[in-house]
């Protein structure tokens, strides 16, 4: 109950944050403006609208998670309201989880608003609202759950500015982590001698281990497939389930790490 | 305020806006800003309201000041059009100093590689492909010319395919535009369609569209008529490949099969033999002519085409047999009798599909379908009659004979004849004597046009009517009379061992 109370309160506080509405407005503007770009696309209007809509929802949902999430815990500490909460029978982990769930709810509402606007606009413009697009939006939400957890992690350890910087770096870098694995392969293929090849093979092994520990957010990126999918066609349900389970496990690990830091923090 | 001097290269919506409205609006907004500031000072509202009014007025005033300075900047820097002129001048300078290749490479720098774009867009490859597509459209639709359009655009096209290979619509549209930029269709086939096909091997539902477009690329006759057979063969191969793809629409099968059959008929090389080619064509025509889902008019057309395909298949089989006879005996047979007897079903070769015995040239060992030649003669005759009308329009009288018409068509500057269209060349031209080069070849082809001789020999000419006299076998109703009771049965054209 305490967790849900904190979550609900966090949600109420977040929706009062003006940055949320600014981001929503820009997201909506980008979605609406995609039609103008579609006009000059020589018959590729709906594809471009779908691409830009999904990208806008992804980007602005990420920014909500980052900008709202990184200030959450710090604000409580700064305003000293955290003492009031923790003096009640509320454990630190309950506080952290409540904050996380509140922000996740904020992200969900934000995404629902943008997604509804996007799908309605696409449909009214004559495009098709396919099952695959809904899947892509769902995967964006799961990605934001991971990003939110990372934002909470940094927020529990650092100031809002640094938290925002670190979370943004991870949000961007998480889209490109598979290049680490590709790099090892490229190095191995370009090796001139057997010794070099063997060295790169060992390095590649270690790079792969590093890759497994990183937040590989590209796992949730099915936007390209969604745009080209035929109506009524689901995108690789098995792969998506594995990706979702990975995301949930990784989120749990990050939140537990946040709890480790938060539990030792003095304020 | 001085109006900026705009010398637009490409059209802009601003060009249609009369300049004085811009001035009036500008002046009006400045007056409004000053009025708001003045009102803020003299108004009797609360201090907070007055402060807001003054702040709003001041913000508007500063904005108009910024607009003023912007127009100054544009006047000096010459707006967008002059920027492009400066860029063009810079490219020309690089071209003169370092060569065309260097200038082209410089422009390539404006298009990052696919890998770089993937990183820049944070793995939003579809969005990156959209950017490349929109940039490509700018290059295509811009009025200025920079370097070689096809060479630059193909780089964009392939980058787009690398980023989003399943974007079939853009690949098709892009391929169409690019193939219109150069004469060499083989180049656009390799760089566009084959490139996209290779990237879409896993796109089983839509791969057929690319093969289909490849077929359409080669459907249009070439500038060099000597390439007609090759183009038709390639087109037929692409359409065949499209039909074999899983996602190919069932409702298109009839039409495409018919088209493939026609293309295979056209794909004969001059002097080429080979009956299997025509057998495939006649099987397709027969299938279309008898399929229940083929529309009535298409069935009729398919039956007529089957007559030609079947006749040519039989003629090709006879010609092949003559070649084998020569190989065995050292000379072509004097007539077709020993050849016909060598087949398992000699009665199949009694006549062609039109009911005529086969024509045979003992000197070259070539058998031809008299009926197919008669059909060709009908088409050629109508073309010659049209040319007589051309002559009449140019000279005020009909040609006195076909030799005079021949001289006219060989020297005319009419657009139909200079260079001659493929239809005219097929009707009265000599494909063997056409030079290799495209435009020069067709100009040379004009010198070899000869309306005096048709597929069935020298034409008879009626000078009073200005028309050729069709031989009795060129009766279209009689030629297609067999169509009414079409009942094609496969006939074996296997030779006895």
Interface residues (C-beta under 8 A of the other chain):
Chain A: X37 X40 X41 X42 X43 X44 X47 X48 X51 X52 X55 X58 X172 X175 X176 X179 X218 X221 X223 X224 X225 X227 X228 X230
Chain B: X119 X122 X123 X124 X125 X126 X127 X130 X133 X134 X137 X164 X166 X167 X169 X170 X173 X205
